[in-house]
Amino acid sequence: MFNASAEDAPQPPKVLTTPLEVAANLRLLLEGHDPLIITFHERSQRFQSFLISVDREANALVLDEMIPRDGERFMSAGEPFRVEGFHDGVRVAWESTDDWRIVDRDGERSYHGPLPSEVIYHQRRNAFRAALKLSQLIDVEVAGDKIKYPVRGKLLDISATGCKLRFDGNVAERLQLGQIYERFSAALPYGTMVAPVELRHLHFEERIDTTFAGVRFHNVSGLVQRQVERFVYQLQREARQFDKDDF
């Protein structure tokens, strides 16, 4: 059974209020090209975006076009919204009640507004995240009632709470952020695991014609949890052995 070490335990959230701290943590999301989830108050729909620019000197923030673009209507109407992103297991979130400017340059849209006055920084990861070697990537399939045809790809890394996936080509239009897919399967060495997952991140990298996704396990059974923990423990042990041999 896998047990997280004390240093992996989740920490209570911190509220960062100095411009230096705020900008530094937003830059982590910018440089990591980490997807952002935008939600408007009293609306259930979720939108995805990315940070384009963080300028502490000018107190300015630029967000990429929302997907789907419907969210622009709410932004234009001045509706307050929340932004949430994850970088290496750290949740970075903030609220905006400011007016944002929608800019369209040669068909490329972006949103310009001020830096938030405070940011919530929360170390949430409570499980070791194990990456798979490129030669040992595991076949996965995302299926369920909300998707017409299953989407097949590869498992890139996994923890006790979720995993990162890779799909050839652009499958972003076939999947929906925040959706629960009841039949996610992965061909683990100890047998195929099947569990419901929630789609948390989705990004198509046009340069390499590849879609990356992050899912969180959703209400999994004890049997599936044990399968996952056993596999994560094996990968962790192999990684430690590799480091030891390398040393």
N, C-alpha and C positions, 0 to 999 in steps of 0.2 A: 504494500500500500504506500502511495506517495504522500509524504508530509512536507508541507512548505516550511522552510527554515524561518527563523525569527526575522531575518533581514528581508524576506520576501513578504512578510505579513503586511496587510493593508494599513496605511497610516490615516489618521483623521484628516479631513480636508483643511487646507490653509486658505485664507483670503489674502491675496496680494494686492496692495494698494499703491505702492510707489510706482511712478512711471517707468523706472528702470526695470523693476521686477516684472511688471505687466508686459513691457515690450520684449524682454528677454524670453519669457515663456511663450509669447505669441510667435517669436522667431523660430522656436523649436518646431512648431506646427508648420511654419512656412518652409523651413529648410528640409523638414522631413516629408514635405508634400503630403501631409496627413489630411485625409478627408474630414470635412466639418459637417455636422448635422445641425440644420437650422429649423427651429420650431417656433411658430407664432402662438402667442397666448390664446387660449380657448379654441385652438384649432388642432386637430389630430394629425393633419398631414405633415410629413417630414420632407425636408429638402436638403440636397447635398451641395456643398460648395468647397472652395479651397482659398487659402490666403494667397494673395498676389504680392502685397507689399505691407510692411510694417515700418513706419517712420516715426520714431519717438520725438525727433526734433520738431517735426511739423504736426505732431499729435494726430497722425493720419493713418487710416487703415483702408486697405482695398481688398474686397472679396471678389472671387470669380463668379461667373454666371451661375445662378441656381439651377439645379436639375431636380424636378421639372421647373420650367420657368414661371409657372403659375404664382410662385411665391413673390414675384415682383409686384403683383397687384397689392399684396398686403404691405410690402415694404413702402410702396409709393403712397399708400394711405396712412403711413406713419404708425402702423401697428407695432407695438413692442415685440421683440423676439429674443430667443435664447440661442446661443451658439455653443456647440460642444464638440471637442476633438480629443483624440487619444494619441499620445506619443510615448512609445516604450512603456506602456502600462500606466501612464500618468494621464488622468482626466484633466483637461483644461477647459473651463467653461466660463461664459460671461453673459450678461444681459445687456440689451441695448434698447433704450427708449429715445434715441436720438433720430434726427432726420438724416436719411441717406440719399445720396445723389446717384442716379442710374446713368452710366456713361456708355455710349455705343460708339466704338471706333472701328470702322471698316467691318462692321458686323460682329465684332467681338465685344460682348457686354461685360461690364464690371460695376461694382457698387463701392462708393466712396463715402467714408464716414470717419468719426473720431475714434481714437483709441478708447477702450473701456476704462472707466475709473477704477475698477477692481476686477480681478480674475480669481476664480476658484481653482486651486491647484490640489489635486487629490491623487495620491499614490494608491491605486485600487488593486493593482495586481497582487493576488495572494497565491499565485501558483507559478512555478517555474515554466517558462515557455521554451520548448525544445524545437530547434530547427532540424529539418531532415536534409541529408546530403542530396545533392542534385541527382546522383545515380540511384537513389533509393526513394524517390518521391512516390507517394501512395495514391492510387486511383480513388477519386471521390465522385459522388453524384448528388445533385440537389434536385429533389422532386417533391411534389405535394399538390394539393388541390388547387393552389393559386398559380400554378405554372403548367402550361400546356404540354410541353415536352421536357423531360429531364435535361439538366445541364451537367455535362461531365468535365472534370478537370483533375487537378493534382493538389495534394496536401503539401503546403510549404512548411508550416510549423503548427504546433499544437500545445495547449496547456490543459489543465484540468477544467477550465471554464470555456474554452473556445479554440478556434483555429483560423489560420490564414490559408486562402485557397488561390489557385491560379487557373485561368481558363484561356485556351487559345482563341484568338479573335475577340470581337466585341459582343459580349453577352449582356452588357449593362441594361439594354432595353428590355431584356427578358426577365430581369430580376428587379425587385422593388425594396428599397431600404425600409427597415422596420418590420418587414413581413416575416411571419413564422412559416417555415417550410417543414412540413411534418415528417418528410422522409429523406433526411440527409444520411448518406451511407459512406463509409470509408473502409477500404480493404486492409484492416490492421493485420499484423502477423498472427494474432490470436483468434482471428475470425472477423468477419465483416460486422462492424457496429452500425446500427441504425438508430437515429435519434432525431427529434425535432430541433431545429436551430432557428435563431433570429438573425437576419441579415443586418449587420451593424455598419459595415463599410463597403463601398463599391467604387472602383476606379478603373477606367479603360485607359491604358497607356498606348496611345496611337503609334508612337515611335517603334514599338516592338510588337504591335498588334496583339496585345495581351490584356486580359481583364484580371484585376486583383480584387479579392473580396475577403472580408472578415466576418466570421459568424460566431455567435455565442450559443452554447448549448442551452436548451430550453426545457426545463422540467424533465430531465433525463432520469431513467430508472437507476436503481442501485447497481444492476448488472452492467449497464453501459458505463456508469461512472467508474466502476472498477476496471473495465476494459481500458478506458482512457488513461486512468492513473497508472496502470501497469505499463502501458506503452510509453507514457511520458517518463516514468521512472527508468525504463530501459534506455531511452534516448539520453537522459541525463547521465546515466552511468557510462554510456558509450562516449559522451562528450568529455567526461572527466578522465576516462582512460586515454582518450586521444590527447588531451592536454598533458597528461602525465608522460605519455610516450614521447611527445614532442619535446617536453622539457628534458 
